[in-house]
Amino acid sequence: MMPPRLLFCSNRVRGTSLIEVLIALTLVAVTMLGLLGLQLRSMGMQKDSLDRRAAAMIVAGFGERVAANYAGFEANLYSNLISGPIAGVAQTAVCATPANCTTLEIAQRDLILLQNDVVQRLPGGMAFTAAPVAGGVALNTGVQVTVAWADVQRTQANQPGTDQACIDAGVDVNLPGPAAVTNTYRCYSAFVYP
C-alpha cells in the first residue's frame, strides 16, 4: 500500500498582489463616496418635505381659525397681511372684554397666531394673506394664504429665479427690508374658503 501523496502549492500561486488590493480599496472608496452623496441628498429632500408639511399644517390651522370667525372674514379682516421674518414670538392680542371678543380682536389674534406659527416652525418664515380682488373691490370668496421660508439647499448660484409657488401666489419678490423674498425662499400657497 502506498502512502498518500501530499499536495503542495505550486510556486505560481502566491496570493493577491498589492495592485489588486489597491484597486479593490479604490473601488470601495468610490462606492462609499457615492453612497455618502446619496445620503446627503436624501437628508436635504427630507428637510424640504418636513418644511412643506409644516407649511401645509400652518395654513390649514389658519383656515380653521378663519372659518371660526366667519363674521371677520366677511368684513375682510384677514387680507393684506405681510409678515417678514420676526426675531421672536409676538404676544397674542387680548380681548378688551374677555367674555365678549369682537370680530376684529379675534382676527388680530388669528393673524398673530399665524405669524407665531410661521416663526416657530419654519426657518426665516414669512406669511402673506390676500383677498381676491375684482374691479378694485375685495371679494369675500376666500383668502389666499402664502407661507414662505428660507431653504438652505437653494442658493442663488444653483437656483436662478424665484420659486414658482411664490410667483403664482403673487408674492412681491422685491419687498423692502426683511420681507424680501429671494430665490432662496420656498413658498406654499393655498386658498382658504371658510
Secondary structure, 3 states (H helix, E strand, C coil): CCCCCCCCCCCCCCCCCHHHHHHHHHHHHHHHHHHHHHHHHHHHHHHHHHHHHHHHHHHHHHHHHHHHCHHHHHCCCCCCEEECCCCCCCCCCCCCCCCCCCHHHHHHHHHHHHHHHHHHHCCCCEEEEECCEECCEECCCCEEEEEEEECCCCCCCCCCCCCHHHHHCCCCCCCCHHHCCCCCEEEEEEEECC
